[in-house]
């Protein structure tokens, strides 16, 4: 990020934040969110590649008496890959929300940003200038355009899937018979002799739940046909995942462009919500206080002192600023 520097205690656009420690923290959270979006989009792409490879172009047969351990592991990896994909999508939106909050100056915590802030865009402070209000409307319109489109509700559905697989571990997919190809490409049918039961020879494809937010018993006992109740989506999971990845990339590219414009454009008189962004080093929360007691499982391990940290060149200014902040805090406490 071009305007990030240790001399300016972070991003130049945050120079109106008088507290240099809070300015440094807010700036670093924005940089981390940008890197987080990039990392999670890569995870989406890798999960798509893994899922396509595991399911294959013609689906899979179900485990049977002759199934090997490696084949069973591959079946488990399919579920894990779908879980990782949904997690990465949710994390992409969480990081994107942090970017929007930071660049627009929304009165929400950058640290605790989540996709909910994109679905219900927070209002700016009452005294925000017209240019800042207009930019918020541009971001809101951009998100609405990409989150709906030709398949209304798709983004909210993926977030519900993320919650189901990450937080509740619900049944997320079912295997359905792969439709026979029709037309000239269908190929000739050949009769074969086999001792394997027919159920272990049928090619199957995974389909994702239509309403992953519902308990299993609600989804499976819905009224009407499976199609009416939308127990599962019509297309196989491989197609769903590919479409979600493509839409996620398009959404991020569009939102990133507007956020960049908001950051580098004329921000004269923009109001930053310092109170909402403020973080304390000690939170006072019972769980974090308990977690702070953890010192690893092998305290006797000969860990070398952190005299040197190797990072990418673009991360070097962050370490310089961190050291500058450490010295400032130390001097403040000694004063």
VMD Tcl script that draws the C-alpha trace (Angstrom):
set ca {
  {0.00 0.00 0.00}
  {1.69 3.11 -1.32}
  {0.86 5.51 1.51}
  {1.87 3.13 4.32}
  {4.98 4.25 6.19}
  {6.51 4.08 9.64}
  {7.16 7.83 9.60}
  {3.44 8.47 9.18}
  {2.49 5.81 11.75}
  {0.63 3.86 9.11}
  {-1.55 4.92 6.20}
  {-1.48 8.59 5.25}
  {-5.28 8.65 4.84}
  {-5.61 7.89 8.56}
  {-3.52 10.88 9.60}
  {-6.55 12.50 11.25}
  {-6.42 9.81 13.95}
  {-4.50 11.69 16.63}
  {-3.53 8.63 18.68}
  {-0.52 7.26 16.80}
  {-0.90 3.81 18.37}
  {-4.50 3.51 17.19}
  {-3.50 4.87 13.78}
  {-0.83 2.20 13.47}
  {-3.25 -0.55 14.52}
  {-6.04 0.59 12.16}
  {-3.58 0.86 9.27}
  {-2.17 -2.59 9.89}
  {-5.64 -4.10 10.11}
  {-6.43 -2.68 6.68}
  {-3.22 -4.07 5.20}
  {-3.91 -7.46 6.81}
  {-7.46 -7.48 5.40}
  {-6.16 -6.85 1.88}
  {-3.70 -9.73 2.22}
  {-6.46 -11.87 3.74}
  {-8.71 -11.40 0.70}
  {-5.87 -12.45 -1.59}
  {-5.05 -15.53 0.49}
  {-8.67 -16.67 0.73}
  {-9.31 -16.24 -2.99}
  {-6.31 -18.50 -3.61}
  {-7.83 -21.01 -1.19}
  {-11.10 -20.91 -3.15}
  {-9.27 -21.68 -6.37}
  {-7.26 -24.51 -4.80}
  {-10.39 -26.06 -3.28}
  {-12.11 -25.94 -6.66}
  {-9.16 -27.73 -8.28}
  {-9.11 -30.35 -5.52}
  {-12.85 -31.00 -5.71}
  {-12.87 -31.34 -9.49}
  {-9.98 -33.80 -9.25}
  {-11.55 -35.85 -6.46}
  {-15.00 -36.13 -8.05}
  {-13.69 -36.50 -11.58}
  {-15.41 -35.65 -14.87}
  {-17.74 -38.66 -14.61}
  {-18.49 -38.75 -10.89}
  {-17.56 -41.61 -8.55}
  {-18.91 -44.96 -7.49}
  {-19.89 -45.45 -3.87}
  {-17.64 -47.37 -1.46}
  {-18.16 -51.11 -1.58}
  {-16.55 -54.37 -0.46}
  {-13.54 -53.84 -2.74}
  {-12.95 -50.20 -1.87}
  {-9.41 -49.44 -0.73}
  {-8.37 -47.29 2.22}
  {-7.03 -44.68 -0.19}
  {-10.39 -44.50 -1.94}
  {-12.20 -44.06 1.38}
  {-9.79 -41.27 2.30}
  {-10.56 -39.56 -1.00}
  {-14.27 -39.64 -0.16}
  {-13.54 -37.95 3.17}
  {-11.36 -35.40 1.43}
  {-14.34 -34.39 -0.72}
  {-16.26 -33.34 2.39}
  {-13.18 -31.59 3.77}
  {-12.65 -29.73 0.50}
  {-16.24 -28.46 0.46}
  {-15.84 -27.35 4.07}
  {-12.57 -25.54 3.27}
  {-14.20 -23.89 0.26}
  {-17.14 -22.57 2.28}
  {-14.78 -21.40 5.03}
  {-12.58 -19.55 2.53}
  {-15.59 -17.85 0.96}
  {-16.83 -16.61 4.32}
  {-13.34 -15.44 5.28}
  {-13.05 -13.60 1.95}
  {-16.18 -11.61 2.77}
  {-15.07 -11.01 6.37}
  {-11.80 -9.49 5.10}
  {-13.64 -7.56 2.39}
  {-15.92 -6.12 5.07}
  {-12.86 -4.96 7.02}
  {-11.57 -3.18 3.90}
  {-14.92 -1.46 3.35}
  {-15.16 -0.38 6.99}
  {-11.62 1.03 6.94}
  {-11.76 2.79 3.58}
  {-15.24 4.30 4.05}
  {-14.83 5.15 7.73}
  {-17.82 3.10 8.87}
  {-18.45 3.08 12.65}
  {-17.75 -0.64 13.14}
  {-14.75 -2.48 14.50}
  {-12.22 -3.30 11.77}
  {-10.86 -6.14 13.91}
  {-14.29 -7.75 14.35}
  {-15.48 -7.14 10.78}
  {-17.71 -9.80 9.26}
  {-19.78 -10.33 6.15}
  {-22.82 -9.07 8.07}
  {-21.52 -5.52 7.58}
  {-21.76 -6.02 3.82}
  {-25.27 -7.45 3.93}
  {-26.50 -4.64 6.19}
  {-24.17 -1.75 5.42}
  {-23.75 0.40 8.57}
  {-24.62 4.08 8.39}
  {-21.84 6.66 8.56}
  {-21.54 9.10 11.41}
  {-24.18 11.83 11.41}
  {-21.69 14.58 10.52}
  {-20.08 12.74 7.59}
  {-19.62 14.97 4.50}
  {-21.59 14.48 1.31}
  {-18.66 12.95 -0.60}
  {-18.25 10.26 2.06}
  {-21.98 9.52 2.04}
  {-21.95 9.27 -1.75}
  {-19.06 6.81 -1.70}
  {-20.94 4.62 0.76}
  {-23.89 4.53 -1.65}
  {-21.56 3.50 -4.49}
  {-20.17 0.63 -2.44}
  {-23.66 -0.42 -1.39}
  {-24.89 -0.45 -5.00}
  {-21.84 -2.40 -6.18}
  {-22.30 -5.06 -3.53}
  {-26.03 -5.37 -4.25}
  {-25.35 -5.80 -7.97}
  {-22.82 -8.61 -7.51}
  {-24.47 -10.36 -4.57}
  {-27.73 -10.92 -6.43}
  {-27.58 -10.90 -10.23}
  {-28.96 -13.88 -12.12}
  {-29.16 -16.12 -9.05}
  {-30.79 -14.13 -6.23}
  {-29.66 -15.15 -2.75}
  {-26.55 -17.03 -3.83}
  {-24.20 -15.09 -1.57}
  {-26.37 -15.44 1.52}
  {-26.74 -19.17 0.74}
  {-22.96 -19.71 0.68}
  {-22.61 -17.90 4.00}
  {-25.26 -20.18 5.48}
  {-23.36 -23.17 4.09}
  {-20.20 -21.83 5.74}
  {-21.93 -21.63 9.11}
  {-23.33 -25.14 8.68}
  {-20.03 -26.83 7.87}
  {-17.74 -24.78 10.11}
  {-19.84 -24.22 13.19}
  {-22.44 -26.97 13.27}
  {-21.08 -29.81 11.16}
  {-24.44 -30.55 9.53}
  {-24.98 -32.93 6.65}
  {-23.94 -30.75 3.70}
  {-24.20 -32.93 0.64}
  {-25.77 -36.06 -0.78}
  {-24.71 -38.30 -3.63}
  {-27.13 -38.57 -6.54}
  {-26.97 -40.68 -9.68}
  {-25.11 -38.93 -12.47}
  {-27.48 -38.36 -15.42}
  {-26.69 -40.35 -18.55}
  {-25.33 -38.27 -21.39}
  {-27.62 -37.90 -24.38}
  {-27.06 -37.19 -28.05}
  {-24.11 -37.99 -30.25}
  {-21.63 -37.86 -27.36}
  {-23.43 -40.44 -25.28}
  {-21.42 -43.33 -26.74}
  {-22.43 -46.93 -27.29}
  {-23.73 -49.03 -24.41}
  {-21.71 -52.19 -23.79}
  {-22.89 -55.22 -21.80}
  {-20.35 -56.53 -19.29}
  {-20.22 -59.42 -16.84}
  {-19.34 -58.59 -13.25}
  {-19.66 -60.08 -9.80}
  {-19.93 -56.65 -8.13}
  {-23.39 -55.57 -6.90}
  {-24.95 -52.99 -9.21}
  {-25.13 -50.32 -6.48}
  {-21.34 -50.17 -6.41}
  {-21.07 -49.60 -10.17}
  {-23.38 -46.60 -10.56}
  {-21.62 -43.26 -11.11}
  {-22.68 -40.67 -8.55}
  {-22.13 -36.92 -8.01}
  {-22.26 -34.85 -4.79}
  {-25.02 -32.24 -4.51}
  {-25.07 -29.55 -1.84}
  {-27.92 -28.87 0.55}
  {-30.56 -26.43 -0.64}
  {-31.24 -25.05 2.86}
  {-28.09 -25.64 4.92}
  {-29.36 -23.39 7.71}
  {-32.10 -25.87 8.61}
  {-31.64 -28.84 10.95}
  {-31.38 -32.10 9.04}
  {-34.79 -33.28 10.21}
  {-36.49 -30.14 8.88}
  {-34.85 -30.42 5.47}
  {-35.47 -34.14 5.09}
  {-39.08 -33.99 6.28}
  {-40.21 -30.99 4.26}
  {-43.60 -31.12 2.55}
  {-43.89 -31.95 -1.13}
  {-41.28 -33.45 -3.39}
  {-37.54 -33.13 -2.88}
  {-37.54 -30.55 -5.65}
  {-40.30 -28.53 -3.97}
  {-38.56 -28.65 -0.60}
  {-35.16 -27.92 -2.22}
  {-33.49 -30.63 -0.18}
  {-30.48 -30.32 -2.47}
  {-29.42 -28.09 -5.34}
  {-30.08 -29.35 -8.88}
  {-26.50 -29.04 -10.16}
  {-23.63 -31.11 -8.72}
  {-21.33 -29.55 -6.14}
  {-18.53 -29.23 -8.69}
  {-20.60 -26.78 -10.73}
  {-21.82 -24.91 -7.64}
  {-18.27 -24.44 -6.38}
  {-16.98 -23.24 -9.76}
  {-19.79 -20.70 -10.10}
  {-19.34 -19.41 -6.56}
  {-15.60 -18.95 -7.10}
  {-16.16 -16.99 -10.31}
  {-18.75 -14.76 -8.66}
  {-16.52 -14.23 -5.63}
  {-13.65 -13.07 -7.83}
  {-15.93 -10.69 -9.74}
  {-17.33 -9.29 -6.48}
  {-13.90 -8.74 -4.95}
  {-12.53 -7.08 -8.08}
  {-15.46 -4.64 -8.25}
  {-15.46 -3.86 -4.52}
  {-11.67 -3.51 -4.46}
  {-11.80 -0.96 -7.27}
  {-14.33 1.22 -5.44}
  {-12.53 0.84 -2.10}
  {-9.26 1.89 -3.72}
  {-10.98 4.91 -5.22}
  {-12.36 5.80 -1.79}
  {-8.91 5.49 -0.22}
  {-6.82 7.46 -2.73}
  {-9.45 10.01 -3.77}
  {-10.22 13.35 -2.18}
  {-10.96 12.62 1.47}
  {-11.07 16.22 2.67}
  {-13.32 16.54 5.72}
  {-13.98 12.79 5.88}
  {-14.82 11.67 9.40}
  {-13.14 8.57 10.85}
  {-14.89 6.81 13.77}
  {-11.95 6.66 16.18}
  {-14.11 5.48 19.07}
  {-15.48 2.51 17.10}
  {-12.05 1.57 15.79}
  {-10.22 1.83 19.12}
  {-8.71 -1.40 20.44}
  {-7.15 -2.13 23.81}
  {-4.15 -4.40 24.29}
  {-5.94 -6.18 27.14}
  {-9.54 -6.99 26.29}
  {-10.66 -8.11 29.73}
  {-12.66 -10.98 28.22}
  {-12.57 -14.17 30.31}
  {-11.66 -16.44 27.40}
  {-8.78 -14.29 26.17}
  {-7.46 -13.94 29.70}
  {-7.53 -17.70 30.01}
  {-5.95 -18.13 26.58}
  {-3.11 -15.79 27.56}
  {-1.98 -18.41 30.07}
  {-1.11 -20.86 27.28}
  {2.61 -21.14 26.58}
  {2.70 -24.07 24.17}
  {2.88 -27.80 24.82}
  {6.66 -28.19 24.92}
  {8.22 -25.34 26.84}
  {11.57 -27.14 26.91}
  {11.93 -27.00 23.14}
  {15.11 -25.03 22.27}
  {13.36 -22.22 20.43}
  {15.87 -19.64 19.14}
  {15.29 -16.03 20.25}
  {13.42 -13.87 17.71}
  {16.50 -11.84 16.80}
  {15.63 -12.04 13.11}
  {12.38 -12.30 11.21}
  {12.33 -13.03 7.49}
  {9.38 -11.52 5.62}
  {8.43 -10.44 2.13}
  {9.89 -7.00 1.27}
  {6.43 -5.45 1.19}
  {5.92 -6.46 4.84}
  {9.14 -4.86 6.04}
  {7.55 -1.42 6.75}
  {5.08 -3.13 9.08}
  {7.91 -4.54 11.19}
  {9.63 -1.16 11.25}
  {6.41 0.45 12.46}
  {5.89 -2.30 15.05}
  {9.37 -1.69 16.48}
  {8.75 2.05 16.46}
  {5.49 1.52 18.33}
  {7.16 -0.84 20.84}
  {9.73 1.83 21.70}
  {7.05 4.51 22.00}
  {4.94 2.39 24.34}
  {7.99 1.57 26.46}
  {8.94 5.26 26.74}
  {5.35 6.16 27.61}
  {5.24 3.60 30.41}
  {8.56 4.76 31.83}
  {7.56 8.43 31.79}
}
mol new
graphics top color blue
foreach p $ca { graphics top sphere $p radius 0.5 }
foreach p [lrange $ca 0 end-1] q [lrange $ca 1 end] { graphics top cylinder $p $q radius 0.2 }
display resetview
